[in-house]
Amino acid sequence: MVDINKWLDEAKRAPGAEQCGMYLTHNGVVRATAKAMVREGKDANPVAGMVFSYDNDMINEAVAKTKEMTGIYYVRVELESGELNVGDDIMYVLIGGDTRPHTLAAFNFIMDEIKGNCVKEIEVQGE
């Protein structure tokens, strides 16, 4: 399990840390409500779990692109894989940037890259 406090301590000692005015963390977890219900308003059975996988090379590329964004000095990502249950951690993301607008833009960029291009999520329907 990731220790976000340890990540933050490491980030605050990393090169460029003196430029950071904000660190943004994200912890994605498997939820019981189906994606179709949450995003599209469709009726769906509850989710019992998820099969999750990712392309590590594409994740590394997304991290590298995010690090090139204006005002971004730290990016770290960790993803789980395999069969996950409701409540299990899917991913952790930490972004360190100079300002809130730059940090939020970097977060939105990397999440769009990860969710749109790098991962495969298969919800396992419950009853």
N, C-alpha and C positions, 0 to 999 in steps of 0.2 A: 504494500500500500504506500502511496506517495505521502510524504510529509510536507505539506505546503509551507509550513514555517521554515523547514530546512531549505526548501527551494528559495524562499524569499531571502534567507540569510546568505545563501550562495550568490544570488542575484545582486545583492547589495555590496558584495565584495568583488564582483566581476568587473572587467574593463568597461568603462563607460558609465558605471553606476553613479558617478557624481553628476551625470547629466539627467538622470531619471528623477522625475517629479511624481511619477505614478507607476504603480504595479497593479496590473489587472489579472486576477486569477479566475479560472473557470474549472468546474468539476461537473462533467456530464455524467448522468446516471440513467440506468434503465428505468423507465416509468411504466406503470400498469395501464395507462391510457394509450390506446393505439395511435400511431402517427396520423392515420386517416381521420380519426376523430378530432385530434388536436389541431391539425393544419387545414383540414378540408371540411370539418363539420359533419362527416359521414358517420353513420352508426357502425360500430365495430365491437367485437368481443374484446374483453380485457386482454392485455399482454401478460403472458406467463414468463417470458424471458426473451432473449435475443441471441442470435448467432452473429458475431461481429468479427470482421477481418479488415485488414488494411494493407496498402502497398507502402512499405517502408521507404523506398526510393522517392516516391511521390510526396510522402510526409517530409522527408529531408529537403526536397525541393521547395515545398511550401514554406518551411521554416526559413530557408535561405532567402527566398523572395521577401518574406516579412521583415527579416533583418535589414534588408536594403531600403525599407520605407523610411521616409523623413521622420526624424525624431525617435526612432526605435533603436534601443541599445541592448535589449535582452529578449530572447524568445526561447521558450522551452516547452516541449510537448511530450506527453507520454500517453499511449493508448493501450488498452487491454485487447485481448482477442479470445475467440472461442465462444463457448456457450456461457451466457451470462444470465443471471436472474434479476427480477425486479429489485431495485435498490442497489445493485452492483454498480461499481464505477466503470464508466466506459472510457473516459479520457480526462486528462488534466492539461491545462494550458496556462502558461504564465508569460505575460508580456510586460516589459519595462520600457517606458517611454518618457519623453520630456514633458509632454502636455497631455491633458485629457483627450482633446480632439485627435491627436496623432495616435495615442494608445488605443482609443476606441476604433479608429479606422483600421489599425493593424489587427486588432482582435476580429473585427468583422471580416476582414480580408482572409485571415488564416482559417477562420471557421467556415467560410464559404468554400475555400479550397479543400479543406479536410472533408467536409460533409458532401461537397459536390463532386469531388474527383478522386479522393484517396481511400475512402472506406466503403465497405459493403455491410449493410445492416439488414438482417432478416428477422422480423418480429415473429416470435412463436406465440400463436394465439392460445389463450386459455378458454375457459368455458364461461 
